[in-house]
């Protein structure tokens, strides 16, 4: 597949220690995608990173809801919210970009989830599906139209970024082997079904 350096961008989702083995919300084998991420970044002129960035007492933390357990759900004002262990606290070591990342030509780092009363899986919209992060405007102004998406986690922040990007008229392709899932019950199957319904292509890094 040919990369158009003028209109294509690589969007890397939440490559942070808290999502890697040993982190507060570890994704199994999350660190194993880093070599593929570096190889991908070398192929793209335009690279954008996201960074989960939560205040203490964030609505998505199980600890913010007495008696609630991680990986259960509550009904938040904006809809269903999965509860997580405390993770990616603002300015904490686990919230930093992974120290092994070496992508000097990154153009933008987008922090998300910093509003205490709403979570933000997607790189484009908060979980109310209304409040924008500003990424769509940035991409439009730069003339970037097609996004190749990789990172953590496949069935949450990668999924919702690809869904919202598609609905906002960007062509989104997910680099499946450069992602890893949280893999809650049914979450991967639901992600794959959603991608199929929206015509979000799942491709391998070797196809680039």
C-alpha positions in Angstrom: 0.0 0.0 0.0 1.4 3.4 -1.0 1.7 6.1 1.6 0.9 9.6 0.5 3.2 11.8 2.5 1.1 14.9 1.8 -2.3 13.6 3.1 -1.6 10.5 5.2 -0.7 10.5 8.9 0.2 7.9 11.5 -1.9 8.2 14.7 -0.3 6.4 17.7 -2.6 5.8 20.7 -1.5 5.9 24.3 2.0 4.4 24.3 2.5 5.0 28.0 4.0 2.9 30.8 0.7 2.5 32.6 -0.6 0.5 29.6 2.5 -1.7 29.4 3.4 -4.8 31.4 3.9 -3.7 35.0 1.8 -0.6 34.6 -1.4 0.3 36.5 -3.7 -0.7 33.6 -1.4 -3.2 31.9 -2.4 -4.5 28.4 -1.0 -7.9 27.8 2.1 -7.8 25.6 1.6 -4.0 25.1 5.3 -3.4 25.0 5.7 -5.8 22.1 4.3 -3.4 19.6 7.1 -0.9 20.1 9.4 -2.3 17.4 6.5 -2.2 14.9 5.6 1.4 16.0 9.2 2.6 15.3 9.2 0.9 11.9 5.9 2.5 11.0 7.0 6.0 12.2 10.0 5.8 9.9 7.6 5.5 6.9 5.4 8.5 7.7 6.2 12.2 7.5 3.2 13.1 9.7 3.1 11.4 13.1 0.6 12.2 15.9 0.6 10.8 19.4 -2.2 10.7 22.1 -1.5 10.6 25.8 -4.0 9.6 28.5 -3.8 12.3 31.1 -6.2 12.0 34.1 -6.6 14.1 37.3 -7.0 12.4 40.7 -10.5 11.3 41.3 -11.3 10.9 37.7 -14.8 9.6 36.9 -13.3 6.5 35.2 -11.5 5.3 38.3 -13.1 2.6 40.3 -11.6 4.2 43.4 -13.8 7.3 42.7 -16.9 5.2 43.3 -17.0 3.6 46.8 -17.7 -0.1 46.6 -17.2 -0.3 42.8 -14.7 -2.7 41.3 -12.4 -2.2 38.4 -13.7 -3.4 35.0 -17.4 -3.1 36.1 -19.6 -0.4 34.6 -21.5 2.6 35.9 -24.1 4.8 34.2 -22.4 8.2 33.9 -24.3 11.3 32.7 -23.0 10.7 29.2 -23.7 7.0 29.1 -22.1 3.7 30.1 -18.6 4.0 31.7 -16.2 1.2 32.3 -14.4 1.7 35.6 -10.6 1.2 35.6 -7.8 1.1 38.1 -6.3 4.5 38.7 -4.0 5.1 35.8 -2.1 7.8 33.8 -2.4 10.3 36.6 -1.3 13.8 35.4 2.5 14.1 35.5 3.0 10.6 37.0 5.7 8.3 35.6 3.0 6.0 34.2 1.4 8.8 32.3 4.6 9.8 30.4 5.2 8.7 26.9 7.1 5.4 27.0 10.8 6.1 27.6 11.7 3.7 24.8 9.9 5.8 22.2 12.2 7.4 19.7 10.1 9.3 17.2 11.8 12.8 17.0 9.6 14.0 14.1 6.3 13.7 16.1 4.2 16.8 15.1 1.6 16.8 17.8 0.9 15.2 21.2 -2.7 15.2 22.1 -3.6 14.8 25.8 -7.1 13.4 26.5 -9.1 12.5 29.6 -8.0 15.5 31.6 -11.6 16.6 32.4 -12.5 15.1 35.8 -16.1 14.4 35.0 -15.8 12.8 31.6 -13.6 10.1 30.1 -12.1 10.3 26.7 -11.2 7.1 24.8 -11.3 8.7 21.3 -8.6 11.0 20.0 -11.4 13.0 18.4 -14.3 13.3 21.0 -14.8 12.9 24.7 -17.1 10.0 25.7 -20.2 12.2 25.4 -19.5 11.9 21.6 -20.0 15.7 21.4 -17.1 17.5 23.0 -14.2 17.7 20.5 -10.5 17.3 21.3 -9.5 19.6 18.5 -7.8 16.8 16.5 -10.2 17.0 13.6 -9.6 20.7 13.1 -5.9 20.2 13.2 -6.0 17.5 10.6 -8.3 19.5 8.3 -6.1 22.5 8.5 -3.0 20.4 7.7 -4.8 18.7 4.8 -4.4 15.3 6.3 -7.2 12.9 5.2 -6.2 9.3 5.8 -5.1 8.0 9.2 -3.2 4.8 10.0 -3.9 4.0 13.6 -1.9 1.8 16.0 -1.4 1.6 19.8 -3.2 0.7 23.0 -5.7 -0.6 23.4 -7.2 -2.1 20.3 -10.7 -2.5 21.8 -11.0 0.8 23.5 -9.0 3.9 22.5 -7.9 2.6 19.1 -11.5 1.5 18.4 -13.2 4.7 19.4 -10.6 6.9 17.6 -11.1 4.9 14.4 -14.9 5.0 14.7 -15.0 8.8 15.4 -12.4 9.5 12.7 -14.5 7.7 10.2 -17.7 9.4 11.2 -15.8 12.7 10.8 -15.0 11.8 7.2 -11.4 10.7 7.6 -10.4 7.4 6.1 -9.2 5.3 9.0 -7.1 2.1 8.7 -6.2 0.1 11.8 -2.7 -1.5 11.9 -3.9 -4.6 13.8 -0.6 -6.2 14.5 0.7 -2.9 16.0 -2.1 -2.9 18.6 -3.0 -5.0 21.6 -6.4 -5.3 23.3 -7.6 -5.1 26.9 -9.8 -8.0 26.0 -12.7 -7.6 28.3 -15.5 -10.1 27.6 -16.8 -9.6 24.0 -14.8 -6.3 23.6 -12.6 -7.6 20.7 -15.5 -9.2 18.9 -17.5 -6.0 19.3 -14.6 -3.9 18.0 -14.2 -6.1 14.9 -18.0 -6.0 14.2 -18.0 -2.2 14.6 -15.0 -1.9 12.2 -16.8 -4.1 9.6 -20.0 -2.1 9.9 -18.1 1.2 9.4 -15.8 -0.1 6.7 -12.7 0.6 8.9 -10.0 -1.6 7.3 -7.8 -3.8 9.5 -4.4 -4.1 7.9 -1.0 -5.5 8.7 2.1 -3.3 9.0 3.8 -5.4 6.4 1.3 -4.1 3.8 2.9 -0.6 3.9 
